[in-house]
Amino acid sequence: MADVTSDRPLHLVVFGATGFTGGFVVEEVARRAADSPGGSPLKWAVAGRCRRRLEDVLNRAADRLSMPQLRTDVEIIVADVSVEESLAAMCRRGLVVLNCVGPYRFYGEPVVKACIANGAHYLDICGEPQFLERMQLEYHAEAAAKGVYVIGSCGFDSIPADLGIVYTQRQFKGTLTAVESFLTISSGPEGMCGHDATWQSAVYGFADGRSLRRLRKKFGHRPLPTVGAKVIKRGSLFYSKEVQQYVIPFMGSDPSVVRRTQRFLHEEQQQSPVQYSAYVGVGGLLSVAKLLCGGLLFWVLVKFSLGRKLLTTFPSFFSFGLFSKSGPSMKQIENTSFSMTFFGEGYAEGSDPSQGRPDAKICTQVVGAEPGYVATVSALVQAGVTVLGELHSLPGRGGVYSPGAAFNKTSLINRLHKHSISFSVRNQSRPPPDALPAWGDA
């Protein structure tokens, strides 16, 4: 654990602690502070716009966790994204800021700027590619010069996917060239639900897709080299024998984040880049019918300001109950879990990737508890603890990074394995080349 100093007395600051996800982060930090090893207790604070609401968050956490000391031992910091001086004061007190205030396209940049200017490392749980990639484009050089790490998407978007690929690369005996991931989510009889803030991020993200394409042109990146056989993209909707349900391409930030990591590993560490395709299971035919109807309506409404207003005002109606302003119940959270399975192929040790088809396969899996408010929260807090304890293992001396780029030489995967998210190899084989189906065959 990093030492705190008289001029920076806190290890972690949870900003946005009064939000729906922020409340879960507060409880997770409290648990980790209670079992902090080595006689170096975790010193932390909650931050947000309203002192009274922050006190209420600590009171609820104290009651739920039977930790009355939270009411007196945890510092309260009043800070507002619209008040630059308050953000600066917050960032000067902590070594790491965990930013839970979204949508990040509206509220994230002032916090990033304040962290860089005042020397605090920044982590968030953003799933918005436009924000994540723009922060890298505009602030990487400044963050590196100040020795500050800015690491976005340290939640369900996109720790399981990004570190899942890193894990699969490590486990593969040879040169891994391509991976498909399949996400499935299981829930109890009450079903599953997400909070309105996530729905809002999706609405505004899809509405602004053109800006992301323009943004990517500004990087001036050359295409990553394709090693081995080129991936054959699957359709927009198909039945997957791998997960035994209908699936669609994953629309979140995972593919964007994984590409950023693969570019970093290729350019900075000379690793062979992996082609990546991400899919998510949607269930049976009834679920497909709902998806088609809801998806069509979503795509029409998201193009117009009035449509976006309707979508964000009535999230439960337009998402068929998958999102709501109240978020999931505790029963829904307790009965929900996720599984992300990775099917990779490549060339075994001793094989030449420039000659012939891939001759080896691997299947790995990342599984965990409810993704939005258990796995995400655990991933964010463990990422923050990793920054505190293993700063020397992060790349360079600062900058804006994806999780896989930032944490690939740290113990974060092992930490996650002990806290709600486990990584494993299901099988790895080298069958005769003729027995390998072409990529994308089902």
N, C-alpha and C positions, 0 to 999 in steps of 0.2 A: 504494500500500500504506500502511495506517495505521501511524504510528509507535508503537513500543512504548516504555514508560516504565520507570523503575526500580521503580515499585510494581506494574507489570503487564508483566512481561518477555516475554510470549508473544503471538503473533498467534492461533494456533489450538491448541485442546486436543481431541484425539480421545478421547472418553469411551466406554468399552466396546470398547477396541482389541483385547481378547482374544477377542471374539465372532467369529462366522463372517464377518459383513459388516464388522465393525470391522477385521479384518485386511486386507481389500481397501482400506478407506479409508486405512489407514496407508500402504500402498504408493502410493496415488494422491497423498496429501499429500507423500510423499517425492519423487515425480516432479515435482510442481508447485513444491516448494521448490527443487529442483535447477535449474529453468529460470525462477526468479523474476526478472523484468526490473528494470532500473533500479538495480542495485547495492543493493537493499533486500531482503536474504534473508529468507525466511519462517522465523520462529522458532516452533517448535511442540513439543508434548509428547503423549505417550500416557498415558492414565489408565485405571485399572480397580482391581479388588479385590486382585490378587495381583502383587507386584513380579516374582516369578520368571516368571510367564506373560507379563507385559509385556516382560521381557527376551527371552523366546523369540520373541515377535512381532517385535521389532526385529531379532533375529538372522535370522529367516526372511526378512524384507524385505530386509535387507542382502545376503543370499546371492542372492535372486531378482533383485534389481535391480543387483547388483554395486556396492553403495554401502556399503563397510565403515564409513564415517563415521557411519552411523545408530546404530551400537552405542555411540558416545560423544557424539554431538552432539545427540541427541534426549532431552529431559528425560522422566523417568518420575515420574508422580504416582499415589500410591495413594489411591483414593477409592471409597466404597461408597454406594449409594443409601440404605442403612439408617443411615448415620452422617452426620448433618447437618453436623457440623464438618468432615468430610473433603471434602464437596461444596463448602462455603463456601471452604475453602482452595484447592481446585482452581479455582473460578470467579474468585477474586481474582488468579490468575496469568495468565489469558488474556483476550484481547479477545473471542474467539468460541469457544463450545463446540459441537462437533459431537457430538450425542448419538446413539449407536448401540445403546443399551440398551433392548431391548424384551422382551415386549410393553409398549407405552407405557402402557396402561391400568393396569398394575401398578407400573411403575418410572419413568414419565416425569415425574410431577408434582413429586417432590422436586428433580429437576434444574432444572425450570422455575423453581421457587421460589428455589432457590439462585442461579441466574443473575440473576434480577431483584433479589434482595436484595444481591448483590455486584457488580452492574454489568457482567456479561458477556452479550453477545448469544448467543441460543440458536437452533440449527438442528437439525432431526431428519429422519428418513426415514419417519415414521409414516404408516401407511395406515389408521388407525383413526378414523373420523369422530367417535365418542363422545369420544375424548380430545382431538382437534383442536378441536372446537367447544366443549367444556367449558373448555379453556384460554383460549379467546377470551372466553367469558362471564365467567369468574372472575378473569382476570388482565390483561385488556387495559388497564384503567384504571391499575392499579398499574405495569405495565410502561411505559406512556406517561409516567407521573409520574416514573419513575426513568430515562427515556431509554434503555430497553433494548428491543431488537427480539427477539420470539419468533416464529420462522417455521417452521411444521411442514410435513410432507409435501414435503421438498425432494429426493425421490428419484423413482423410477419412478411411485410414487404421491406427487405428482401433477404433477411438472414438465412432462412432455410434453403432458398434457391441458390443464392450466391455462395454460401459456405458449403452447401451440398455439392455443388460442382467442384469446389476446391477439394473437398473431402474425396470425391470420386476420382479426381485426378491423382491424388496421393495414393489411393488404394489400387489403382490400375497398374498392372505390371507391364509397362510398355509405353506406347504413345497413344493417349486417348484423343480421338479426333472429333467425335460427335456425341451429343447427349440429348435425349428427350426426357422431359419431366412430366409427370402426371400427378396433379393435386386432387385429392379427394377429401371431403369433409364429412364426418359422421356426427349425427346429433340424436338426441333422445326424442321422446314423443312430443315434447314441447316445440321441437324444431330449433332452428338457429336464427340469430338476428345480429345485425351490426348497427352501430350508432350513426346518427344523422351526419356527423362530421365526415365520416368516410364516404358516405353517399354524395355529399357536397363536393368533395375532392374529385370524385369520379365525374360528376356532372360538368364541372368547370374544366376538368382536364380534357374530356372528349370534345367539348365545345371549342377548345383552343388547340386542336391537333396541328393546324398549319404552322403555328409558331414554333412547335417543336422541330418540324422539318427545317424551317429557316434557321433555327438555333444550331442544329447539327452541322449545317453547312459552314458555320463560322469557325468550327474547330479545325477544318481543313485536314481531317484525318484521311490517310490512305486506307483502302480496304484491308482488313486483316487477311493474311494468307490462308487459303483453304488447304489443309493438310489431309491427304487421303481422299476418300470418296466424298463427294458433295452431298449434303443432306437434301433429300427430297421432301419438300414441305407437304404436310397433309392438308386435308380440306378444312373448311370452316366449321363443319359439324360431321362427326363420324363416330361409329361404334368402336370402342377400343377393347380389344381382347385383353390388353394388359391390366386394365382396371375394371373390365366387365360392365361398362356403362357408356352412355354417350358423352363425348367430350367436345370442347371447343378450345380454340387458342386462348391462353391466359392473357387478359387485357390489362393487367396491372403493370407495375414497374419492373418486375423480375427480369424480363429479357433485356431491358435497357441497362439495368444494374450489372447483370452478368456480362454483357458486352464490354462495359467499362472496365470491369475487373480483368477480363481476358485480354483486353488491349494493354492494360498496365503490366500484367504478368508477361506478356509477349515482349513489350518494348523495354521494360525495366529489368526483367529477370530472364529474358530469352526463353520462356516456356512456349511450347507449341500451343497455339490457341485452339479452343474447343468451339465447334459449331453447336448452337443451342436452340432448341425449340421447346416452348412451355405450353402445357395444356391443362385444363381443369375439367373435372368430371361434373356433369349436370344431372345425372340420374337416368331415369327411364323415359318412355315416350310422353307421359303426362308432363314431366318437367321440361322436356324439349318443346312441347306445345306452348307452355307458359313462357319459356325463354324466347321463342320466336315472336309471340305477341308482344311481350313486354319489351323485347329488344327493338322491335320495329317502332313502337311508340316512343321509346327512349331516343332513338336516333332522329326521329322527326322533331320532337320537342326540344332536344338539346341544341338545335341549330338557331333557335330564336330566343330572345330575352324573355318573352312571356312564357314560352315553354320551359325555360330554365327556372323561372319563378314558380311555375306549377310543380316541377319536379322537386325543387328544394322545399316547397311549402308542404307537400304531401308525400314524403318519402315512402311511407308504409304502403300507400295505395299503389304508387307506380312501380314499386319493387316487389309487389306481392308479399309484403310482410318481411322481406329479407333485411330491411333497414327501417329504423324508426327513430323518432326524436328522443324517446326514453331509453333506447338501447336494449340489450338483452337482459333478461332476468338472471338472477344468480343460478336458478335451476337450469336454464338454457346453457349458461357458461359451464356449469359443472358437468353437463352431459354431452358436451361437444368436444371433438378432437379432430386432428388433421393427420394426413399421411401424404408425403411427397416422395414418389418413387422415381428413381433416375435409371434410365436404360441407356447405357453407353456402349460404344464400340470403338475399336481402334486397332493398333498393330502391336502384337506381342513383342517382348524383348527379343532383339535379333532380327525382327522383320523390318523391311524397308518400306516406309509409307508411300514412297513414289512408285512402288511396284505392286500392282494387283489390288484386290479388294481387302477390306479389313479382315483380320483373322482372329480377333479376340473380342469378347464381350464382358460386360460387368453390369450388375444391377445393385444399386445402393438405395437406401431409404432413410428419410428423415421423418420422424413421427413426433407428435407432441400433443399437449393439451389444447384447449380452445385457442384458436389462432389470434383473435383480435385483442383479447384482454388478459390472457394468461401467457401464451407463448410470446406475444409481442412485448409484453411488459418484462418478462424474464430476460428476453434477448437484449432489450435496451439497457436494463440494469447491469447485466453481466458484461455487456460491451463497455459500459462506463467504468465498471470495476477493473476491466482489463486495461483500459487506458491508464487508470491510476497506477496499476501495478506493473505494467509492461510497456511503458512508454518507449523504452529503448528498442523494443521489437517492432515498432511501427516504422513504415517506410520514410526515408528522408528525415527532415527535421520539422515537418509540418506540411500542410496543404489540404486540399479537398479530395477526399477519396471515397470510393465505394467500400462496403464492409469487407468483401473478399480481398481487395487490394490492401486495406488497412490492417486486417487481422490475420492474414494468411501465415504469418510467422509467429503468432501468439498462441496461447493456450485456450482461446475462446471456445473452440469446438469442444474441448474437454470440459470446460466450465458449463457450457450449455447442456452437455450430456448429463450433468448432475442436477440440472434445473429446468425441467419441463420439456426439453427438446433433445432427442437422442438420434445419433447417427450410426448406421450399421451397413455392412455389406451383406446382401442377400445371396448373391452367387457371383462367381467369376469363372469364366471358362474359355478354353481355346479349342472349339470344335473344328473339324475339317472345313476348309474354306467353302466347299460346295454346300455345306449344311447351313451356312449363314444366309438368311434371307436378305434381300436388298433393303436398304434403309427405308422405312416407311411401309413395308409390307405388313399386313395385319393377318 
